[in-house]
Amino acid sequence: MLQQTQTPTAQPDVAEGADKPLRILQFCTNFYKGGGIQTHVLELSEWLEASGHQIWFAAEPRRSSQDPSAENFISLSMADVSKVDGNLPGRVYSMFRNAMRLRKEISKHKFDVIHVHETAPALVARLATLGKDIPIVMTFHGSAPERIPSAAKIGKYCADIVASPSRISLDALIANGVRADKTKVLRNGIKPLRIASADTIATLRERYLPDGKGQIVFSPSRLAPQKGIDIMIEVAKRVIEKRPDTQFVIAGSGVLTGTVDEWAAAAGVGDNMHFLGAIDTVPEHLQASDLFLLTSRWEALPISIVESFRAGLPVVATDCGGVSELVDDQVGKLCTVEDVDGITNAVLTLLQSDELRQQKRAAAIARSEEKQFDVDHAHEQILTTYQSVLSER
C-alpha cells in the first residue's frame, strides 16, 4: 500500500458512559439511489441501529431511497441550498428556512450528535444549532479542487470535527485553514461483496459478449462532469480501434443521462458502450468483468474501487483526491487526470495480458482484506468519534 504523509489528528477520548445509546442525526443533501455517500451513510446507520443507537435522517425528500414519510426522516429542501448555479439570495433564504425547520426537529428529538455529509448540510446544521450544545461531525467526501478553500472554511466554522475517508483530502482542508487537531481520517466500511453464481456471471458475459469473444471494462460512475465520462468515451474510442471486441459497461445515472449516449454515438462507439443507469447488480457486474475503469476529475476515496478489489478486478483510475491511497502498480495503474493517452495505454496493457491481470487480481483481493476497510472496524471508529466529541462537552 502506498504510504501517505501523516498529519496530527484528533485522538479518540471516549468518555464515561460511552456505551450509552445515542440519538444521532445523519444529514445529507439527498438520498438518491446508488450514490456512494448515501450507501455509506445507510450502511453506517444500519450498523449503529444494530448497536442500540437511534438514527434519524435529514435530506431532500425528492427521489429519495429513504421513505420521506417515515417518522425518522426530516424533509428539508436541500436542493435549493446546494444548487451551485442557483440565485444566491434564494439559496441563502433557503438555508435559513431549512435551519429553522431543522431547529424545531432538534428541540423535539434532542439529538446527541449531528453527522453532516458535505458542506450544504454543515451550514444548515450550524445555523440550526446556534445556542444549543450539540456537536457536529462533518465528513468531507471530496469536491472539485477550486471548491476546497470554501469547504475548508465551512468545516472550520461549522463543525467540531472535520473528517474524511481520504488522508490526502483531509490534508488539503488543513492546508486551507482547518485545525489539524480537529480532523480525523474516518474510512468508509465496505461490506463483503455479494457472491455471484457461475450462471449469473456467464449470463452477464453473454449479454455483452454474445459470441464469447472480447473483454468487459466496467465502471460504476455517476453520469456527471466529475466522473469524466467524456474522457472515458475518448479512451473507449482508442481502445476499440485496437481491440474492437472490448465492451465498456457504465452503471449510474445523473445529469448527463442521454447526453452520454449521444457522445458515444458521435465518437462511433455507441455499439460498444452500454449505459445502464442505476442498477442493483453492481457486485455481479464487477465479478463478470475483466477490468475496472475510473476517469474522474476529482474524488475523495471511492467505495467502488474497494468493491472492485473484492471482485479481484485490476483497476485503472485517475490520480485525484485519495485515489492514490488505494491504487498503485501492484493492483492496476494510476493515471493523470484527463490524460487520454495514458489511460488508453494502461487499459490496453492490462487487456492484452491475462498473466498481468491475474497478478494484479491477487494483489487487489489482498488489499481489499486490509483492516481499514472492514465494516465493523470502520464504523466503530466513527462511533468512537461521536463519543469523543461528546466527552468534550
C-alpha positions as CSV (number, residue, x, y, z in Angstrom):
1,M,0.0,0.0,0.0
2,L,1.3,3.5,-0.7
3,Q,2.4,5.4,2.3
4,Q,0.9,8.9,2.9
5,T,2.4,11.8,4.9
6,Q,0.7,11.8,8.3
7,T,-0.7,14.9,9.9
8,P,-1.7,15.1,13.6
9,T,-5.4,14.2,14.0
10,A,-7.9,14.4,16.8
11,Q,-7.4,11.4,19.1
12,P,-10.4,9.5,20.5
13,D,-11.0,10.2,24.1
14,V,-14.1,8.1,25.0
15,A,-16.0,9.4,27.9
16,E,-17.5,7.5,30.8
17,G,-20.9,6.2,29.7
18,A,-19.6,5.6,26.2
19,D,-22.0,2.6,26.0
20,K,-25.0,4.9,26.4
21,P,-27.3,4.7,23.4
22,L,-27.0,7.9,21.3
23,R,-29.6,9.8,19.3
24,I,-27.9,10.6,16.1
25,L,-28.9,12.7,13.1
26,Q,-27.4,11.7,9.7
27,F,-27.7,14.7,7.5
28,C,-27.1,14.5,3.7
29,T,-28.1,16.8,0.9
30,N,-30.1,13.9,-0.6
31,F,-30.5,10.1,-0.5
32,Y,-30.6,9.5,-4.2
33,K,-30.4,5.8,-5.0
34,G,-27.0,4.3,-5.6
35,G,-24.8,7.2,-4.6
36,G,-21.5,6.3,-2.8
37,I,-22.1,8.8,0.1
38,Q,-25.7,7.7,0.5
39,T,-24.8,4.0,0.5
40,H,-22.1,4.6,3.2
41,V,-24.5,6.6,5.4
42,L,-27.2,4.0,5.1
43,E,-24.9,1.1,5.9
44,L,-23.4,3.0,8.8
45,S,-26.8,3.8,10.1
46,E,-27.9,0.1,10.0
47,W,-24.8,-0.8,12.0
48,L,-25.4,1.9,14.6
49,E,-29.0,0.9,15.0
50,A,-27.9,-2.7,15.4
51,S,-25.6,-1.5,18.1
52,G,-28.5,0.1,20.0
53,H,-28.4,3.7,18.8
54,Q,-31.3,5.7,17.4
55,I,-30.9,7.2,14.0
56,W,-32.8,10.0,12.2
57,F,-32.2,11.2,8.6
58,A,-32.4,14.7,7.2
59,A,-32.3,15.3,3.5
60,E,-34.1,16.5,0.3
61,P,-37.2,14.2,0.1
62,R,-37.4,14.1,-3.7
63,R,-36.0,11.0,-5.4
64,S,-35.1,9.6,-2.0
65,S,-34.2,6.0,-1.5
66,Q,-35.4,6.5,2.1
67,D,-39.1,6.9,2.8
68,P,-39.7,10.6,3.4
69,S,-42.9,9.8,5.3
70,A,-41.0,7.7,7.9
71,E,-41.1,9.0,11.5
72,N,-37.3,9.3,11.5
73,F,-37.0,11.2,8.2
74,I,-36.8,15.1,8.3
75,S,-37.6,16.5,4.9
76,L,-35.6,19.6,4.0
77,S,-35.4,21.4,0.7
78,M,-31.7,20.9,0.4
79,A,-31.6,21.0,-3.4
80,D,-32.4,24.7,-3.1
81,V,-29.4,25.2,-0.8
82,S,-26.8,23.2,-2.7
83,K,-27.8,24.4,-6.2
84,V,-24.4,25.9,-7.3
85,D,-25.9,27.7,-10.3
86,G,-28.9,29.0,-8.3
87,N,-29.7,32.5,-7.3
88,L,-27.5,33.4,-4.3
89,P,-30.2,35.3,-2.3
90,G,-32.6,32.4,-2.9
91,R,-30.0,29.9,-1.7
92,V,-29.3,32.0,1.4
93,Y,-33.1,32.3,2.1
94,S,-33.5,28.6,1.7
95,M,-30.6,27.9,4.0
96,F,-32.2,29.9,6.8
97,R,-35.6,28.4,6.2
98,N,-34.2,24.9,6.4
99,A,-32.3,25.8,9.5
100,M,-35.5,27.0,11.2
101,R,-37.2,23.8,10.2
102,L,-34.3,21.6,11.5
103,R,-34.1,23.6,14.7
104,K,-37.7,22.6,15.6
105,E,-36.8,19.0,15.0
106,I,-33.7,19.2,17.1
107,S,-35.8,20.6,20.0
108,K,-38.3,17.8,19.5
109,H,-35.9,14.8,19.3
110,K,-33.0,16.0,21.5
111,F,-30.2,14.7,19.2
112,D,-26.8,13.9,21.0
113,V,-24.8,14.5,17.8
114,I,-25.3,15.6,14.2
115,H,-23.3,14.0,11.5
116,V,-23.3,16.1,8.3
117,H,-22.1,14.9,5.0
118,E,-20.7,17.7,2.8
119,T,-20.9,21.4,3.1
120,A,-24.5,22.4,2.5
121,P,-25.8,20.3,5.4
122,A,-23.0,21.7,7.6
123,L,-24.1,25.2,7.0
124,V,-27.8,24.4,7.8
125,A,-26.9,22.3,10.8
126,R,-24.6,25.1,12.3
127,L,-27.4,27.7,12.0
128,A,-29.9,25.3,13.4
129,T,-27.8,24.5,16.5
130,L,-26.8,28.1,17.4
131,G,-27.1,28.4,21.2
132,K,-27.5,24.6,21.6
133,D,-24.8,22.4,22.9
134,I,-24.9,19.8,20.1
135,P,-21.7,18.7,18.5
136,I,-21.4,18.5,14.7
137,V,-19.2,16.0,12.9
138,M,-18.7,16.9,9.2
139,T,-17.4,14.3,6.7
140,F,-15.9,15.8,3.6
141,H,-16.4,13.3,0.8
142,G,-14.4,15.4,-1.8
143,S,-15.0,18.2,-4.1
144,A,-13.7,20.0,-7.2
145,P,-10.2,21.5,-6.4
146,E,-11.5,25.0,-6.8
147,R,-14.0,24.4,-4.0
148,I,-11.5,23.2,-1.4
149,P,-10.9,26.7,0.2
150,S,-14.7,27.2,0.7
151,A,-15.2,23.7,2.0
152,A,-12.3,24.2,4.5
153,K,-13.9,27.5,5.7
154,I,-17.2,25.8,6.2
155,G,-15.6,22.9,8.1
156,K,-13.6,25.3,10.2
157,Y,-16.6,27.3,11.4
158,C,-19.4,24.8,11.3
159,A,-18.0,21.5,12.7
160,D,-16.5,20.3,15.9
161,I,-14.7,17.5,14.0
162,V,-13.9,17.5,10.3
163,A,-13.4,14.0,8.9
164,S,-12.7,12.5,5.5
165,P,-12.2,8.9,4.3
166,S,-9.1,10.3,2.5
167,R,-5.9,11.4,4.1
168,I,-5.0,13.5,1.1
169,S,-8.4,15.2,1.0
170,L,-8.1,16.0,4.7
171,D,-4.6,17.4,4.3
172,A,-6.0,19.8,1.6
173,L,-8.5,21.1,4.1
174,I,-5.8,21.6,6.7
175,A,-3.7,23.5,4.2
176,N,-6.7,25.8,3.8
177,G,-7.2,26.6,7.4
178,V,-8.9,23.7,9.2
179,R,-7.1,22.9,12.5
180,A,-5.3,19.6,12.3
181,D,-6.2,18.7,15.8
182,K,-9.9,18.9,14.9
183,T,-9.6,16.5,12.0
184,K,-9.8,12.7,11.7
185,V,-9.5,10.1,8.9
186,L,-12.6,8.0,9.0
187,R,-12.6,5.3,6.4
188,N,-15.8,4.0,4.8
189,G,-16.5,0.5,5.8
190,I,-17.2,-1.7,2.8
191,K,-19.4,-4.7,3.1
192,P,-18.2,-8.1,1.8
193,L,-19.2,-8.4,-1.9
194,R,-22.3,-10.4,-2.7
195,I,-21.1,-13.5,-4.4
196,A,-22.5,-14.1,-7.9
197,S,-23.2,-17.6,-9.1
198,A,-21.3,-19.0,-12.1
199,D,-24.5,-19.0,-14.0
200,T,-25.2,-15.3,-13.3
201,I,-21.6,-14.4,-14.4
202,A,-22.0,-16.4,-17.5
203,T,-25.3,-14.8,-18.3
204,L,-23.9,-11.3,-17.9
205,R,-20.9,-12.0,-20.0
206,E,-23.1,-13.4,-22.7
207,R,-25.2,-10.3,-22.6
208,Y,-22.3,-8.1,-23.5
209,L,-20.2,-10.6,-25.4
210,P,-22.7,-12.7,-27.3
211,D,-20.1,-14.5,-29.4
212,G,-18.0,-15.3,-26.4
213,K,-15.1,-13.1,-27.6
214,G,-13.8,-9.9,-26.1
215,Q,-13.5,-8.4,-22.7
216,I,-15.6,-6.2,-20.4
217,V,-14.4,-2.9,-18.9
218,F,-16.8,-1.9,-16.1
219,S,-17.3,1.5,-14.5
220,P,-19.9,2.3,-11.8
221,S,-19.9,6.0,-12.4
222,R,-22.5,8.7,-11.8
223,L,-23.2,10.5,-15.2
224,A,-21.9,13.9,-14.2
225,P,-18.9,16.0,-15.3
226,Q,-17.0,15.0,-12.1
227,K,-16.7,11.4,-13.4
228,G,-15.0,12.4,-16.7
229,I,-17.4,10.3,-18.9
230,D,-16.3,12.4,-21.9
231,I,-12.7,11.2,-21.2
232,M,-13.9,7.6,-20.9
233,I,-15.6,7.8,-24.3
234,E,-12.4,9.1,-25.9
235,V,-10.4,6.3,-24.2
236,A,-13.0,3.7,-25.4
237,K,-12.7,5.0,-29.0
238,R,-8.9,4.5,-28.9
239,V,-9.1,1.1,-27.2
240,I,-11.8,-0.2,-29.6
241,E,-9.6,0.9,-32.6
242,K,-7.1,-1.7,-31.4
243,R,-9.4,-4.2,-29.7
244,P,-12.8,-3.9,-31.4
245,D,-14.4,-6.6,-29.2
246,T,-14.0,-4.6,-26.0
247,Q,-17.2,-3.6,-24.3
248,F,-17.5,-0.7,-21.9
249,V,-20.3,-1.0,-19.3
250,I,-21.2,2.0,-17.2
251,A,-23.6,1.8,-14.3
252,G,-25.1,5.1,-12.9
253,S,-27.4,7.9,-13.6
254,G,-27.1,11.7,-13.4
255,V,-27.4,15.0,-15.2
256,L,-25.7,13.6,-18.3
257,T,-28.2,10.8,-18.8
258,G,-29.0,10.7,-22.5
259,T,-26.2,13.1,-23.4
260,V,-23.5,10.5,-22.9
261,D,-25.3,8.1,-25.4
262,E,-25.1,11.0,-28.0
263,W,-21.4,11.5,-27.2
264,A,-20.7,7.8,-27.7
265,A,-22.6,7.6,-30.9
266,A,-20.8,10.7,-32.3
267,A,-17.5,9.0,-31.4
268,G,-18.5,5.9,-33.3
269,V,-18.5,3.7,-30.2
270,G,-22.2,3.5,-29.4
271,D,-22.4,-0.2,-30.0
272,N,-19.5,-0.8,-27.6
273,M,-20.7,1.4,-24.7
274,H,-23.6,0.4,-22.5
275,F,-25.0,3.0,-20.2
276,L,-27.2,1.0,-17.8
277,G,-28.5,3.8,-15.5
278,A,-28.7,3.0,-11.7
279,I,-28.6,-0.8,-11.1
280,D,-28.9,-3.2,-8.2
281,T,-26.4,-5.6,-9.6
282,V,-23.1,-3.8,-9.3
283,P,-21.4,-6.8,-7.4
284,E,-22.5,-9.2,-10.1
285,H,-21.2,-6.9,-12.9
286,L,-17.9,-6.5,-11.1
287,Q,-17.4,-10.3,-10.9
288,A,-18.4,-10.7,-14.6
289,S,-15.9,-8.0,-15.8
290,D,-12.2,-8.0,-16.7
291,L,-11.1,-4.5,-15.8
292,F,-12.4,-1.6,-13.6
293,L,-12.1,1.9,-15.0
294,L,-12.5,5.3,-13.2
295,T,-11.8,8.5,-15.2
296,S,-12.9,11.0,-12.5
297,R,-11.7,14.6,-12.4
298,W,-12.0,14.6,-8.6
299,E,-12.8,12.2,-5.8
300,A,-12.2,11.6,-2.1
301,L,-11.9,7.8,-1.6
302,P,-14.2,5.9,-3.9
303,I,-16.0,3.0,-2.4
304,S,-16.3,1.4,-5.8
305,I,-12.6,0.9,-6.1
306,V,-12.5,-1.2,-2.9
307,E,-15.5,-3.1,-4.2
308,S,-13.6,-3.8,-7.4
309,F,-10.7,-5.1,-5.4
310,R,-13.0,-7.5,-3.6
311,A,-14.1,-8.8,-7.0
312,G,-10.5,-9.3,-8.0
313,L,-10.5,-6.7,-10.7
314,P,-7.4,-4.8,-11.7
315,V,-8.1,-1.0,-11.6
316,V,-7.2,1.8,-13.9
317,A,-8.0,5.1,-12.3
318,T,-7.1,8.8,-12.4
319,D,-4.9,10.3,-9.7
320,C,-7.3,12.7,-7.9
321,G,-8.2,13.1,-4.3
322,G,-7.4,10.0,-2.3
323,V,-7.4,7.6,-5.2
324,S,-3.6,7.2,-4.8
325,E,-4.2,5.8,-1.3
326,L,-5.9,2.9,-3.0
327,V,-4.4,2.4,-6.5
328,D,-0.8,1.7,-7.5
329,D,1.1,-0.5,-9.9
330,Q,0.5,-3.6,-7.7
331,V,-3.3,-3.5,-8.3
332,G,-3.5,-1.6,-11.6
333,K,-2.4,1.7,-12.9
334,L,-2.8,5.3,-11.6
335,C,-3.0,7.9,-14.5
336,T,-3.0,11.6,-14.7
337,V,-6.5,13.3,-14.8
338,E,-7.7,13.8,-18.3
339,D,-4.6,12.0,-19.8
340,V,-6.4,10.1,-22.6
341,D,-3.2,8.6,-24.0
342,G,-2.0,7.4,-20.5
343,I,-5.4,5.9,-19.6
344,T,-5.7,4.2,-23.0
345,N,-2.3,2.7,-22.8
346,A,-3.0,1.4,-19.2
347,V,-6.3,-0.2,-20.3
348,L,-4.7,-1.8,-23.4
349,T,-1.7,-3.1,-21.4
350,L,-4.0,-4.9,-19.0
351,L,-6.4,-6.2,-21.5
352,Q,-3.7,-7.7,-23.6
353,S,-2.1,-9.8,-20.8
354,D,-4.0,-12.5,-19.0
355,E,-1.0,-13.1,-16.8
356,L,-0.6,-9.5,-15.8
357,R,-4.3,-9.3,-14.9
358,Q,-4.0,-12.4,-12.7
359,Q,-1.1,-10.9,-10.9
360,K,-3.0,-7.7,-10.1
361,R,-6.1,-9.7,-9.3
362,A,-4.3,-11.4,-6.4
363,A,-2.9,-8.1,-5.2
364,A,-6.3,-6.4,-5.4
365,I,-8.0,-9.2,-3.3
366,A,-5.3,-8.9,-0.7
367,R,-5.7,-5.2,-0.5
368,S,-9.4,-5.4,-0.1
369,E,-8.9,-7.5,3.0
370,E,-7.0,-4.8,4.9
371,K,-8.5,-4.0,8.3
372,Q,-9.1,-0.3,7.3
373,F,-12.0,-1.4,5.0
374,D,-13.6,-3.8,7.5
375,V,-17.1,-2.7,8.2
376,D,-17.1,-3.2,12.0
377,H,-13.7,-1.6,12.3
378,A,-14.6,1.5,10.2
379,H,-18.0,2.0,11.9
380,E,-16.5,1.6,15.4
381,Q,-14.1,4.4,14.6
382,I,-17.0,6.6,13.6
383,L,-18.9,5.8,16.8
384,T,-15.8,6.4,18.9
385,T,-15.5,9.8,17.2
386,Y,-19.1,10.6,18.2
387,Q,-18.4,9.6,21.8
388,S,-15.1,11.5,21.9
389,V,-16.7,14.8,20.7
390,L,-19.5,14.4,23.2
391,S,-17.0,13.8,26.0
392,E,-15.5,17.2,25.4
393,R,-18.9,18.9,26.2
